[in-house]
Amino acid sequence: MKSINRAAIVKVYSWYAPIYNLLFGRVLQSGRVELAKLVTGNFAPRLLEVGVGTGLALPHYPGASQTCGIDISLDMLQRARNLLNRRNLNNVNLVCADAEQLPFPDASFDCVALPYVLSVTPDPKRLLAEVRRVCVPKGRVLVLNHFEGAGVWKAAERLTAPLADWVGFRSTMPMDILQSPQWQIVDVRSVNLFGLSKLVEIRNSHE
Ligand SMILES: C[S@@+](CC[C@H](N)C(=O)[O-])C[C@H]1O[C@@H](n2cnc3c(N)ncnc32)[C@H](O)[C@@H]1O
């Protein structure tokens, strides 16, 4: 898997921040809405969104949840903050933090949402281990991401893989990164245009 370094992410997302919604807002929004429906359908009084970015999923989460959104990019978080103020979303707290070292005690959240962050973070396995730790046993982890395709798609993704540091995400991410004896994959469905992203529902069993 292509590596991305933390400094490159902060730099690229500082550049994306003013135009992120224009580039990745509408085109990836149906996946965010499907993810938020799953949050609503599950028990989520304490919800964590990892890599909250400009906050595009936040207005779709249940108002009754105490939601925390974290991100390493202050510029992206500033956009999310503006959105919270505009929409009067008083149940959301934003924190600048690295998801690979989450500043929360074990079992702090009932549900953890990861929309489009797995292909961006430097070490996805470390991030997933942190997510397992902060999610309560039997809690839900919801991953929304583009995973490695097959055939022609796979070849194209492999060709663009060296650009990861420049574009701010990896084009290749194997789905089996989600396999762990410490949780169970409950459901996988295709979302977004042409079903290009996957929404994965996971039941945590990490103690
Ligand atoms: C592709 S954007 C997705 C933003 C948002 N979730 C959405 O649906 O549009 C990825 C976000 O994850 C953040 N990110 C990447 N690695 C991170 C990490 N290790 N810890 C916290 N945030 C991270 C980036 O700064 C960026 O804002």
The ligand as an ORCA input file, in Angstrom:
! r2SCAN-3c Opt
* xyz 0 1
  C     -11.101     13.054      2.091
  S     -11.310     14.053      3.514
  C     -12.899     13.488      4.129
  C     -13.599     14.580      4.926
  C     -15.031     14.247      5.366
  N     -15.095     13.077      6.209
  C     -15.941     14.079      4.180
  O     -16.806     13.206      4.207
  O     -15.834     14.873      3.233
  C     -10.191     13.297      4.661
  C     -10.037     14.102      5.948
  O      -9.360     13.279      6.891
  C      -8.399     14.076      7.569
  N      -7.373     13.149      8.089
  C      -6.517     12.367      7.394
  N      -5.740     11.653      8.211
  C      -6.122     11.971      9.469
  C      -5.692     11.554     10.757
  N      -4.716     10.660     10.925
  N      -6.281     12.095     11.833
  C      -7.274     13.000     11.697
  N      -7.727     13.446     10.502
  C      -7.156     12.920      9.389
  C      -7.900     15.054      6.529
  O      -7.312     16.189      7.119
  C      -9.207     15.375      5.780
  O      -9.887     16.462      6.332
*
